[in-house]
Amino acid sequence: MPVTFGRIVNDGHRKVVGYARMLVEDIPADRFTARPHPTMNHPAFCLGHLSLYPDRTLPLLGRPELVVERPEWEELFSFRATCEDDRGQYPAKDDIVGHFMDRCAVVRDVLEEADDERFRQPLPDDHPMKGRMDDSGSVITFLLLAHPMVHLGQVSAWRRAMGMEAVLPRA
């Protein structure tokens, strides 16, 4: 198989998804919305937020028909939303993690087939990242690699604040 930009992004994205799985798999469902400090985002918020972004890449990859709209999740988890103490408004851990994993799997399959030209396309004029990034590849790479690692770092810090072990071994 030829090395394509989609495959390169996918290799990194698989690592992101694997790290996410390690971070959340042993968190009890009843602690998924706990906040050890009022300024910390809990795992429900972080993973719910990240579950929105694979769908943001699909139109840029030429596959808008694969997007799953969840307007109620936009309200809870968009970049405009703030993490709140759980008052029953957040979906269950299994729903959040399952949706995140599902959307990442869809993007993974699309990335494997993506032509390199897709990544060179200029952003549409109405794209929210227009003016901050120049092309589709920059946005796709940011949304699938850098952005998730910011929020997964928050989950890692949350784990430690909750008295849980780190998931990656120390060197």
Rosetta blueprint (number, residue, H / E / L):
1 M L
2 P L
3 V L
4 T L
5 F H
6 G H
7 R H
8 I H
9 V H
10 N H
11 D H
12 G H
13 H H
14 R H
15 K H
16 V H
17 V H
18 G H
19 Y H
20 A H
21 R H
22 M H
23 L H
24 V H
25 E L
26 D L
27 I L
28 P L
29 A H
30 D H
31 R H
32 F L
33 T L
34 A L
35 R L
36 P L
37 H L
38 P L
39 T L
40 M L
41 N L
42 H L
43 P H
44 A H
45 F H
46 C H
47 L H
48 G H
49 H H
50 L H
51 S L
52 L L
53 Y H
54 P H
55 D H
56 R H
57 T H
58 L L
59 P L
60 L L
61 L L
62 G L
63 R L
64 P H
65 E H
66 L H
67 V L
68 V L
69 E L
70 R L
71 P H
72 E H
73 W H
74 E H
75 E H
76 L H
77 F H
78 S L
79 F L
80 R L
81 A L
82 T L
83 C L
84 E L
85 D L
86 D L
87 R L
88 G L
89 Q L
90 Y L
91 P L
92 A L
93 K H
94 D H
95 D H
96 I H
97 V H
98 G H
99 H H
100 F H
101 M H
102 D H
103 R H
104 C H
105 A H
106 V H
107 V H
108 R H
109 D H
110 V H
111 L H
112 E H
113 E H
114 A L
115 D L
116 D H
117 E H
118 R H
119 F H
120 R H
121 Q L
122 P E
123 L L
124 P L
125 D L
126 D L
127 H L
128 P L
129 M L
130 K E
131 G L
132 R L
133 M E
134 D L
135 D E
136 S H
137 G H
138 S H
139 V H
140 I H
141 T H
142 F H
143 L H
144 L H
145 L H
146 A H
147 H H
148 P H
149 M H
150 V H
151 H H
152 L H
153 G H
154 Q H
155 V H
156 S H
157 A H
158 W H
159 R H
160 R H
161 A H
162 M L
163 G L
164 M L
165 E L
166 A L
167 V L
168 L L
169 P L
170 R L
171 A L
